[in-house]
Structures are given as C-alpha cells and as structure tokens.
Amino acid sequence: MIEIENLTKSYSGTEVLNIPSLKVEKGEVLGVVGNNGAGKTTLFSLALDLIQATSGHVLSKGQDVSKTEAWKMYTSAFLDDSFLINFLTPEEYFDFVGGLFDVSPEDVRKTLEPFAEIFAGEVMGSKKFIRQLSMGNRKKVGLAAALIGNPELVIWDEPFSSLDPSTQMRVRNVISRESENKTFLLSPRAARKNCSLTLKWRGKCTTFGRAEKG
Amino acid sequence: MKSFFLKHAWLGFRRSPALTQNLLQTVLLAFFAFYFAVSFLILGLVSGEILESLFEGRNTLHIAGAFLLYYLPIDILTRYFLQKFPTLSIKPYLLLPVKRSRMARYLLLRSLASFFNFLPLFLIVPFYLVYLTENYGGADQISFLLLAIGIILSSNYISFWVTKGSDLKNYYAGSMIGAILIFIYLEYEGIISTLPAVESTAEFLLSGPLTASVFIALALGVYTALNGYFKKQLHINLQESQGGGFGSNLKLGWFGRFGRPGKIMDLELRLILRAKRARAYLLSSVIVLFFPLFMIDESSTEVIYIFAGLLITGVIALNHGQLLLSWNALHFDLLMSRGNTIRDIFRAKYYFLALTCVLMFVLSLPYFFYEPRIVLYSAALLLFNASFSILIYMLLASFNSLRIDPNEGGAFSLSGFGAAHYLIGIPIFIVPIVLFYAGKLIGGEMTGLLFIAGFGILGIVFHQQLIDGCTRFFEKNRYKISAAFRKE
C-alpha cells in the first residue's frame, strides 16, 4: 500500500525525520509510536503530500504522492482541525466529504451508523457549526468523516487524545472492524491487532522495529 | 501598578506574523494611515474658509457643528466594518487572578487607542487653531471642542456596543446603510434637505458648554453600560453564541449536482453567507451597486463608465477573489488531500466568481431606466470580468499566502490585507481602457466596447485551458502556500 524510500525532512538544516525504508502492507494497522517531536505528524504530512520531502519519496500503490493526485480518491486523513470546515454543521460536512466521492447523503448516514454510539447524540442534528463543538466532538467528527467514501488507506493522527475512555474503546472497535478492508496509519497506540513502528527522537530512525501481531 | 495588559498588547502587535512576515503590507498600511492623516490635516487647515465661502452669510460654527452631527452615523457605520475591538485579547487572562473590573476597564480604554479616534483630530484641531481661535469667542471655542470630543467618544463606544455588546445582525446594519445611502442620495440630488434642521440642532448644542457636553454624557452613559455588561459577561463564549448560527437552517446545495467542483462551490456559498468576514465583504460589495448614482452624470467620460462597469459586475469577484484560497486556509489540508484535485478547486472558484459577476450584472439591470449606457458598458465588462479578472486572481492565488479566519469580523483587519490588493487593480483597470481606446481609434465607441467584450469572450472560450495553466502554476507553489496557511 505504502512504500517509503530514504525519506528525510529537514527544517533549516535540522533533520526531523529520516526513514531509510518502510513498507505498509494492505490491511495492516500500523501504529507509529514516538516521543513528542519524533516526527509522527511529519511522516503523516509527507504521506499526504502536505509538505515537501527534503529527499526520498512516499509511494502509494506504487505512485509518488507528490507527483500524482490519484491517491486522493482512496486516501483519507484526520490530522488536526485543519481537516474540518468550521462553518459547516457536522451533517453538512459529512455530506460535503461524501459528495467528493459521489456518495449520496443516505449512504453517508449508513457509513456513520457505527458512530451513533460514539457521537452520543451530541453531533448529529444539533444545528451547531463545527466551530461551536467541543474539542472531543470535533475529533469525533473528523474521525468519522475520514471513513466516508470507503477509503483504502486511513491516516489518523492521535485518534485517542481528547476522547473519553469509553469512546476510546469504541474507536478501537471501529478500527478493528474497518481494518478488514482498510489500511490504517495511526499514532500513538492502536488496537490490539497492531504493529508498531518506533520513531526515535528527532526522527533519526537508526533502529526501528515492529512489535509482533496480536 | 504597571499594566501588563498594555505591554502584552504591544508585544502581540509587534510579534504578530502579519507584521513580520509581510513587511510590504505593513508599510502600505502605514502609508495609508499617513496619507489620510495628511489629507485631513490639510483639509483642517483650510476648512474654515471653505465652509465660509460655501455657506455664505451663515454661522460657520453652526455649520461645522452640523457636519460633526452628520459625521457620527457615518463614522459608526465605518467603524462597524473596519474597526476591530479587542474583546478576545482578554481570553488568556480570564483564569488568572485579575479583577474583572480591571479587565473591563482595560478593554474599554484600550478601544480608544484606535486610528479611528485620532483621525478626526487631524481635521478638528487645525480647524480649531487656525479658524475658531481667530473668529470666535472663548465660550464658543470650548463648546465646539466639547461637542467634537463627545462625538468621537460616543462614536467609539456606540460602535463597541454595536459590535460586541449587542446582537445586532449584519442585515440590520445592511438596512441601516441602505437608509443612510438613500438619505445621502436624496440630499445630494436636492430632493430633501436635512441641513436646516441639523444646523439648528447644532446651534442649540453649541449655545453653551453645558448643552455641548450632551455627547460626552452619552459616551459616559454607554461606557458605564458596557462596563457593567463586560463585568457580568466576560466569558469565553462572548465570541460566539451557542446553538445554531446565522444561516444554519438554510439548505444551500444548489451547485451540488455539478460534480466535484459543484460541491466546492456549495462550500464557497456557505462560507460567504456564514463567515462573518466574508459576509462583511459581500455587504460592502452590494453597496457598490449604488456607485453610478453618484459618479455618473451627463459630463461623465467613457473612462468613468468603464470604471463603473468594472466595479458593478466585478466587485464581489474583486473582494472575494483576491483572497481566493485564503478563505479556505483553515481547512486547506482537507482540500489538498481528499477526494478532489487541485484543478477541481480552481474550476469551482472560477465558476463561482463568474456567477457572482453575472448576478451583479442582473442586479444592475434597473439602471437601464436611469442611463442605458451603464448597462451597455456593464455588459461588455461583465465578459471581461468573468474571464480576465478572475484569471488574474487565480494566478495571484499562488502568491497570496495570507491565512485568514473568515469567522473573524472586521473587513479590513490587518490579517489578509496583502499588498497584492493594490497591485491587482492595475492590470484589471488598465487593460480594458487600453482595449477600449484601441477600438475607439479604429471605429468609435461601439468598436471599443466590442474589443473589451471580444477579449472577454476569448478568455471564456479558452477558460478550461487557462484554468489548467493556473492549476499547474499553483502546483509548483503548493507547499509554500499550505505551509503559510497552517501558521497561526
């Protein structure tokens, strides 16, 4: 699904990320673990072509993400609030995202059904704009919207932060159910069925290993 | 006790990214401030003689007082759109052991340190020094100064109250502007005359220091009311009421059927109607529709007609289009990584802006009964705006990396006020004039208009290719722009 070759990113001479090689197989749930500043978000941003790599490249299904746009049709992400459109209501936002993938509002509702419990009646039908929602609810909206359009690759940055413990459990369940046909790239910890890649501090990834499955 | 509020306000200003990253913009803003100050100063020096010769045989002091009274509503309206009141700056202090009354007092006094309060002084002080001290007695002088200061203070605090302390919606402000514009127009055309009434009010107010202090009393009253309000209401949610916001009940999905660009056009429409800043731009655009009433008469040259046509049909595109992608800065990462291509974004922007041009043209059609030539020129410039102008905005989008929060008020607050704003006017104004006169030399006025229209049609015919060009150009700059949009 994702192949990374000699990927580095430096800001004014300081290297913040260096991954010699990494392969993410289809259907894998990869949890990227590392200290603050280890480069997790940088890695995700590079995979989404939001920032430019200093050297190397990220291939998605064999194509360089910085040179093509085809990956945008099967990749979804929620890194932070800049993936939300704050003057829309959650429903409008879901429909907007669905519309980009030619998913009808009815099918969008169907995709969101597993989220009914997670939303706890506070997200849908409230007529509030996203900018008026609490931080936790904004997170729920962003996570849910990333599953619309049946993407093959889902990238979630810190999906569990600012969620309450029971919601964290429910999100874990969603991940293990959805990983049947989706690849997940997450931080920091994912479901039991995860493999994890450790990014050492400052991205200088000399040794990185994968935990065993299970 | 030294005020850390003032120190922080100064640091906040000095360290704001807009100031350091965009020096040219700061210099231009400073230049504009300087320009207005000097203009007012010069006007202030000669205003005594001007008023004397314009209103011969009448009491110049009373006339000046009447102008002050006219200034008040116009100033409140201007401030409504342009002045930023510093309520949100208080947020980090709410949890700290700072007395509420101190915060309220700081907010209210801080609002005085605004260019809008100093600007009229450049007019009033020289008028007072040069003219009043020469021609009027001490009591009159004091009365005039009291009235002037009272009006500036009232304007400041009423505007503060209107923008922060009340729930005044934009459409009320819109209808107020409409009413004032109609008044100005009727006065201008000599159909009604409010001057005698206002003049006698001014005469009464200026009859002694006591009556002249009425506006100072008004300002104090509003100050006290606001002070009480802030002491009670200084909560974080001051910035936005809970529950459904403006327009959350509107079903805005008209463009949805036109594929992915249509979805993005829907988004644009929602933005323009819901985000405070974008709405303020829209409102000020609609005011431009009245522009020909004031600018065009029998003696108007063709250049004025071209200008009117450009402005009428292109004003929304101008206001909205020059911040083309900045409007989406807060959710730019989403647009750049999900489901749509960059070309979809540019196509959506193009069609949306072209539609606003058509809409403005339709709204200006009643001018046919006023002066048919306006409609003729507008039609030619509609074609020009709907292709050439928008393409210029789309090219400039690769350079304009200003992040704006469309939910923030203040149409001209510092952020998003780029140098490109002024440079953009040059090609968009000069190209049609050159085209027009080239055509006029060959075959007269109609040929000139046909040249403009033909140029526009050419652009419309090839718009797909031109959009592709802009897209490719943007793709080269995309990392730089989206990195700038992420910076707060």
HADDOCK unambig.tbl for C-alpha pairs under 7 A between the chains (distance, minus, plus):
assign (segid A and resid 48 and name CA) (segid B and resid 337 and name CA) 6.13 0.50 0.50
assign (segid A and resid 50 and name CA) (segid B and resid 333 and name CA) 6.79 0.50 0.50
assign (segid A and resid 50 and name CA) (segid B and resid 479 and name CA) 6.61 0.50 0.50
assign (segid A and resid 51 and name CA) (segid B and resid 479 and name CA) 5.58 0.50 0.50
assign (segid A and resid 52 and name CA) (segid B and resid 479 and name CA) 6.30 0.50 0.50
assign (segid A and resid 69 and name CA) (segid B and resid 341 and name CA) 6.41 0.50 0.50
assign (segid A and resid 72 and name CA) (segid B and resid 337 and name CA) 5.63 0.50 0.50
assign (segid A and resid 72 and name CA) (segid B and resid 338 and name CA) 4.97 0.50 0.50
assign (segid A and resid 72 and name CA) (segid B and resid 339 and name CA) 5.02 0.50 0.50
assign (segid A and resid 72 and name CA) (segid B and resid 340 and name CA) 6.78 0.50 0.50
assign (segid A and resid 73 and name CA) (segid B and resid 338 and name CA) 6.63 0.50 0.50
assign (segid A and resid 73 and name CA) (segid B and resid 339 and name CA) 4.64 0.50 0.50
assign (segid A and resid 75 and name CA) (segid B and resid 338 and name CA) 6.79 0.50 0.50
assign (segid A and resid 76 and name CA) (segid B and resid 338 and name CA) 6.03 0.50 0.50
assign (segid A and resid 82 and name CA) (segid B and resid 330 and name CA) 5.30 0.50 0.50
assign (segid A and resid 82 and name CA) (segid B and resid 331 and name CA) 4.27 0.50 0.50
assign (segid A and resid 82 and name CA) (segid B and resid 332 and name CA) 6.51 0.50 0.50
assign (segid A and resid 82 and name CA) (segid B and resid 333 and name CA) 5.92 0.50 0.50
assign (segid A and resid 82 and name CA) (segid B and resid 334 and name CA) 6.64 0.50 0.50
assign (segid A and resid 83 and name CA) (segid B and resid 331 and name CA) 5.21 0.50 0.50
assign (segid A and resid 83 and name CA) (segid B and resid 333 and name CA) 5.85 0.50 0.50
assign (segid A and resid 83 and name CA) (segid B and resid 334 and name CA) 4.41 0.50 0.50
assign (segid A and resid 84 and name CA) (segid B and resid 331 and name CA) 5.79 0.50 0.50
assign (segid A and resid 85 and name CA) (segid B and resid 331 and name CA) 5.61 0.50 0.50
assign (segid A and resid 87 and name CA) (segid B and resid 271 and name CA) 6.78 0.50 0.50
assign (segid A and resid 87 and name CA) (segid B and resid 274 and name CA) 6.68 0.50 0.50
assign (segid A and resid 87 and name CA) (segid B and resid 275 and name CA) 6.69 0.50 0.50
assign (segid A and resid 96 and name CA) (segid B and resid 263 and name CA) 6.44 0.50 0.50
assign (segid A and resid 99 and name CA) (segid B and resid 260 and name CA) 6.94 0.50 0.50
assign (segid A and resid 99 and name CA) (segid B and resid 263 and name CA) 6.43 0.50 0.50
assign (segid A and resid 100 and name CA) (segid B and resid 260 and name CA) 5.44 0.50 0.50
assign (segid A and resid 100 and name CA) (segid B and resid 263 and name CA) 6.93 0.50 0.50
assign (segid A and resid 100 and name CA) (segid B and resid 339 and name CA) 5.30 0.50 0.50
assign (segid A and resid 100 and name CA) (segid B and resid 340 and name CA) 6.25 0.50 0.50
assign (segid A and resid 101 and name CA) (segid B and resid 339 and name CA) 6.01 0.50 0.50
assign (segid A and resid 127 and name CA) (segid B and resid 243 and name CA) 6.73 0.50 0.50
assign (segid A and resid 127 and name CA) (segid B and resid 244 and name CA) 5.02 0.50 0.50
assign (segid A and resid 127 and name CA) (segid B and resid 248 and name CA) 6.17 0.50 0.50
assign (segid A and resid 128 and name CA) (segid B and resid 243 and name CA) 5.29 0.50 0.50
assign (segid A and resid 128 and name CA) (segid B and resid 244 and name CA) 4.84 0.50 0.50
assign (segid A and resid 128 and name CA) (segid B and resid 245 and name CA) 6.80 0.50 0.50
assign (segid A and resid 129 and name CA) (segid B and resid 244 and name CA) 6.95 0.50 0.50
assign (segid A and resid 129 and name CA) (segid B and resid 245 and name CA) 6.89 0.50 0.50
assign (segid A and resid 132 and name CA) (segid B and resid 242 and name CA) 6.89 0.50 0.50
